[in-house]
Each structure stands twice: as structure tokens, then as C-alpha cells.
């Protein structure tokens, strides 16, 4: 018997084609009860049911339905209204999968494409659609960015809940985010812009400075926080609210902005030079310029994603300056020096920081670590790498406040839990 030479890629294409063909013929039963009912109406020739469905969904997408017998789960169905020229619709976001892009299926001979997922009622996450792009993307950032520049992802026009360029889903039991919106009568801190010339890096970095309400009062010393990516979006509003409610002490934030995406990858990927710049130049300058404490116990270094990894690295290398570390979804699956492009599994990148903490003496550091349970993909899982770091820090005797949220690598989650991190790190022990 002659064997077929088609590999796994060809098999996957055949399976995908078969699914699409069945969907077009109406043989695939949609998991969503409402979409299945609509399919039956269309099959009977009731085209008005489709128009009514789209009208009902306007401003109410995605479709959220109960899962029989599961009180803590909901079926979420994402829908895209296509044109007669649409060839493919995929989605980025939601549940993790083997690739960034997840395919939607067309519903019979209608203009509807759909994808259903079952989520915890605690879920909060972002998503976008990619129309007429490739079936899959390689796990390499340059290739992904090139594709998205040529064919940008699109938000859901049927969903009014949007944030930072993404459509958002927040289910019934998603953790509250009480500090993210400006409260009436709460005094606002001051935001200014500066530039700092580094001799170590031979570059000038833009800074975003936040000083808290009442900063000008004589005799008050504030905490100091060095934040990456220019500081967190709407961080000032959260800090204003927390300070007004007496949940945190006064904090001065120096946000270091990136010169470019390339410099961000270089600087925040556990760079010894950038860490030295922060510890030996920027932090001393901030302590001379602002009325802040000069000890590491009142100095925080924090960031999200790659910045979360760099915050942990700064604590490891310069605990004499930074005593508190805030890491939100730290990218712990990459190595110290990115070097030329290579596969993630080439070398010992995952676990690098955990191993260094394991091999080093215990340092005077406190940590706030968090990660989303949807932050996982092949071949490595950021959520598992964060748990590994947490376990080693706990075993070494560090004070670690650890949190997992039901969501992905999303700013819509970080904006709320930033308050939890700041509160935990500044709390009186």
C-alpha cells in the first residue's frame, strides 16, 4: 500500500476544509442555542430571522448564554458580519490555543461567521478579529507585526465595550475594578514630562512623572516607583483614588518611556546595562529631585509583560536600590539576551530568572506577581513559568503576594489589578 506524503500541515488543511464545507451545507450544529435556532430558521427560508438577529445583537455582542448544568460557566459566541468577498475570519483573544489565530465558521449561506467558547463566569479578556489574513501565524514577533501592519486586526463593531484598541468581555463574576475611574471630589496628582540623558546607555530617555496630591506639603516624604513603558495607562487615576481613600501612602512615579520597539526588546529583556542605568543614574536622580525616601524598602520597580520581567531582574541585580517588585504578566519565557531570532526551546530561556533566584542568597525583596490563566500556548506556558518563579521565591523565604486572574495578556485586566499590587507592596507589615 502506497503511503501518502501529506504531512500534519496537509491533514490540518483537509480537516479545516471539511469543517467549513459542512458548515456551509448546514451539517455542523452550532454550539450556541441561539445560533442553532437561527440556522434552522434560515434553512426553512426565513431570511427575516437573520436580519432580526443582527438588529438584536447590535451593541450586545458577543453572545453570552448559559451552559446547561454549569452555573459557573458561560458559552460566549463571537460573531462577524461578512461581505460576499470575505474568504476567512479569525479571532485573536479569548481562550488560549495552539496558534494566535482561531478560525470562525460561516453559518450556512448567510453573512454570519461564528466561534463559540466556554468561559468561567470570572473571565475578563480582550479580543479582535482578523479578516482575510493567513490561517496561522508563526510564533515570531517580527512576522506577526509585519502581518498586522499590512492587515490590521479589527475590533467588534457590535460590541460597545472597548479599551486600548480591543473589544472586551467581562462576565458576571469578573473581579471588580473599583479604582480605575476618576471619582468625584478626588484631588488629582500632577503629570509632567522630562528627559534624562544616560551616560551608561549614551541615550536620552523621555520620562513621565507623576507627583501625588498634596506633594507640595512641607515635610512629607513619598515612596518612589520606577515604572516601565512610561507608566501604566490611567495609573494616575488609580493612584489618586487609592491615596484619597487612604489605601496607599503618597507615591512619586518616574515612568521610563521606550525609544522604539527595538530598544524596548533590548532594554527590558534582562539587560544589565539598562538595570545599571536605573539603579545608578535614574533612581539617584529621582531621590535628589523629588521628596522621596532614599531606602529600598520604600522604592518600587514595576512593569507589565516584558517590563514585569525586567522589574524582577532589577530586584535580583540591585536590591540595594529596589526593595519592592511589581510584575504583571511578566514575560518569563524569553532568555536574557535575545540575540539573533531562534526558537524558544533553543537554550534555557524559560526558568532563567527562577534558577538565578534559586542559586542566589535571599535578598531583602518583596514581590507582587500576577499572571492570567489564559496566558499559555505551545511550546511554553507563561502561566507555568510564573508559578515556577513564585514557588522558588516562596521556598527561599521571600514575601510574595501572588494572584491569577481568568484572562489573558490583556491591559483590561492589568488596569484593575495594578491597584492590588500597589496596595500589597505598600502595606504596613
Secondary structure, 3 states (H helix, E strand, C coil): CCCCCCCHHHHHHHHHHHHHHHHHHCCCCCCCHHHHHHHHHHHCCCCHHHHHHHHHHCCCCCEEEEECCEEEEEEEEEEEECCCCCCCEEEEECCCCCCCCEECEECCCCCEEEEEEEEECCCEEEEEEEECCCCCCCCCHHHHHHHHHHCCCECCCCCCCEECCEEEEECCCCCCCCCCCCCCCCCCCEEEEEEEEECCCCEEEEEEEEECCCCCCCCCCEEEEEEECCCCCCHHHHHHHHHHCCCCCCEEEEEECCCCHHHHHHHHCCCHHHHHHHHHHHHHHHHHHCCECCCHHHEEEEEECHHHHHHHHHHHHCCCCCCEEEEECCCCCCCCCCCCCCCCCCCCCCCHHHHHHHHCCCCCCEEEEEEECCCCCCCCCHHHHHHHHHHHHHHHCCEEEEEEECCCCCHHHHHHHHHHHHHHHHCCC
